[in-house]
């Protein structure tokens, strides 16, 4: 279970560039919850992810994971049990290293090995890497010695997804991880995501600009505004909700109309 309790974060405090990024943010994710997250630019979505991942320490509040206080745990230590994908497919892999080497680093880090990386890889582990790659259905299992920099964006994002979940994380953070991909590739990566999250019962948060996805994927939808969660819906209420209903709920709870051209445009084109 993941809990964010009264989290607050202000950047450049006391200067003309002061920005309150998170304001009394509260969230409780039960084991296996898959929540989609929507909100306008600057609503605090990625900043919330940074607070969970440990990219910064909050000014106030607590981050609790499975009953353990991790508020001030360093980011590299959290990476053992928190997986993350970014919008940019180039961010999750080392381009000059081979597919096998990238998988080895991710596997041994998440397995919490403390000895040398490549000297630790056994034939059994290489076989496991190959088996996992074959699940992507992209032919990467036959290219394990190739540098990752030769892969397409979609292949790299699928590989990053595999690296983040090969050892099942306690929490998976997906920050618009299909937004930079072409529609066909994005659909494939999204299907892989749904399959992996469901089969491994991973607690997952996924930022999306697609309002239909926000209601169709997972079991919860969160809407953010001004650094806080203004609407959290699940269960029967969510199953009967339309995009228009969701936009109205935002207006009711945030006190203003939803304002994000990218999201609203995708809403119009998908109806």
SVG drawing of the C-alpha trace seen along z (x, -y; Angstrom):
<svg xmlns="http://www.w3.org/2000/svg" viewBox="-23 -38 56 60">
<polyline fill="none" stroke="black" stroke-width="0.4" points="0.0,0.0 1.2,-3.5 0.2,-6.5 0.9,-10.2 0.0,-12.2 -0.3,-16.0 2.5,-16.3 3.6,-19.9 6.4,-21.2 7.4,-24.7 10.2,-25.4 12.3,-28.6 10.6,-29.6 10.9,-33.3 11.9,-34.4 10.0,-35.9 10.0,-32.4 8.3,-30.8 6.0,-27.9 3.8,-25.9 3.9,-22.6 2.1,-20.4 -0.4,-21.6 -1.7,-19.2 -1.6,-16.3 -3.2,-13.1 -3.5,-9.7 -3.9,-6.1 -3.2,-3.4 -4.1,0.2 -2.1,3.1 -3.0,3.8 -4.7,0.5 -4.2,-0.9 -5.1,-4.6 -5.0,-6.9 -4.1,-10.5 -5.3,-13.5 -4.9,-17.3 -3.9,-20.5 -0.3,-21.4 1.2,-22.4 -1.4,-20.5 1.3,-18.6 1.1,-15.2 4.8,-14.7 5.7,-16.4 3.7,-13.9 5.6,-11.1 8.9,-12.8 7.8,-12.9 7.0,-9.2 10.2,-8.3 12.4,-10.4 13.6,-12.9 13.2,-15.5 12.2,-15.6 8.9,-17.3 8.7,-20.3 6.0,-18.7 4.1,-15.4 5.0,-11.7 5.5,-9.1 4.6,-5.6 5.1,-2.3 3.8,0.9 3.9,-0.7 7.5,-1.9 8.4,-5.6 10.4,-6.4 9.9,-10.2 13.6,-10.9 14.9,-7.8 17.3,-8.5 16.0,-8.1 18.5,-5.3 17.4,-3.3 13.7,-3.6 14.5,-2.5 14.9,1.0 11.2,1.3 9.7,-1.6 9.7,-1.4 9.2,-4.4 8.7,-5.2 8.9,-8.7 7.3,-10.2 10.6,-10.3 11.6,-6.8 15.3,-7.7 15.3,-8.3 14.9,-4.8 17.9,-3.0 21.6,-3.4 22.0,-3.7 25.6,-2.6 25.1,0.6 23.5,3.7 20.0,4.9 21.4,7.6 23.5,5.2 20.6,2.9 18.5,5.8 21.3,7.0 21.6,3.6 17.9,3.3 17.6,6.9 20.4,6.8 19.5,3.4 15.9,4.5 17.2,7.8 19.3,5.8 22.6,7.5 25.6,5.7 28.5,7.3 29.7,6.5 27.0,6.4 28.2,8.2 30.2,10.8 27.0,11.8 25.0,12.7 24.6,16.4 23.4,18.5 20.2,19.1 19.6,15.3 20.4,14.8 17.8,17.4 15.4,15.6 16.1,12.3 15.5,13.9 12.2,15.4 11.1,12.0 12.1,10.2 10.1,12.8 6.9,11.7 7.3,8.3 6.8,9.9 9.3,7.5 12.1,9.9 14.4,8.4 15.3,11.8 17.4,12.3 19.2,8.9 20.4,9.1 24.0,8.2 22.8,5.1 23.2,1.6 19.9,0.2 20.6,-3.0 19.8,-1.1 16.2,-0.4 13.2,-2.5 11.4,-4.6 8.7,-2.1 11.1,0.8 13.1,-1.2 9.9,-2.1 8.8,1.6 12.3,2.5 12.1,-0.1 8.7,1.3 10.3,4.7 13.3,3.4 11.0,1.7 8.9,4.8 11.2,7.8 11.6,7.9 8.0,7.0 8.1,3.5 5.9,2.4 4.9,-0.7 5.0,-1.4 4.9,-5.1 4.0,-5.7 4.3,-9.4 2.6,-9.5 4.8,-6.7 3.0,-6.2 2.6,-9.9 5.7,-10.1 5.0,-7.0 3.1,-6.5 -0.5,-5.2 0.1,-1.6 3.2,-1.3 1.5,-3.2 -1.4,-0.8 1.0,2.2 3.0,0.8 -0.2,0.0 -1.5,3.5 1.8,4.8 1.4,2.5 -2.1,3.7 -1.0,7.3 2.0,6.9 0.2,4.8 -2.7,7.2 -0.7,10.5 1.7,9.2 -0.9,7.3 1.3,4.2 0.2,1.0 0.3,-1.5 -0.2,-5.2 -0.4,-6.3 -0.5,-9.9 -2.5,-10.3 -3.8,-13.1 -6.4,-10.8 -9.7,-11.2 -11.2,-8.0 -8.2,-6.1 -8.5,-7.8 -11.9,-6.1 -11.3,-2.8 -7.9,-1.8 -7.3,-0.5 -9.8,-0.7 -9.5,-4.4 -9.3,-7.8 -7.6,-10.8 -7.9,-14.4 -5.3,-16.9 -5.4,-20.7 -3.1,-23.2 -0.9,-20.5 -3.7,-18.4 -6.2,-15.7 -9.6,-17.3 -11.4,-14.1 -10.9,-10.4 -13.4,-8.0 -13.6,-4.2 -16.1,-1.4 -19.7,-1.7 -19.6,-5.5 -16.6,-5.3 -18.0,-2.5 -21.0,-4.7 -19.1,-7.9 -18.6,-9.6 -15.9,-12.1 -18.4,-14.9 -19.2,-13.7 -15.5,-13.7 -15.0,-17.2 -18.1,-18.4 -16.7,-16.8 -13.5,-18.7 -15.4,-21.9 -17.4,-21.2 -14.4,-20.2 -11.7,-22.6 -14.1,-25.6 -13.2,-26.2 -13.5,-24.6 -10.9,-22.1 -8.3,-23.9 -5.9,-21.8 -6.0,-22.1 -4.1,-18.9 -6.6,-16.8 -9.7,-18.6 -8.6,-18.1 -8.0,-14.4 -11.5,-14.3 -13.1,-15.8 -11.4,-13.7 -12.1,-10.4 -15.9,-10.9"/>
</svg>
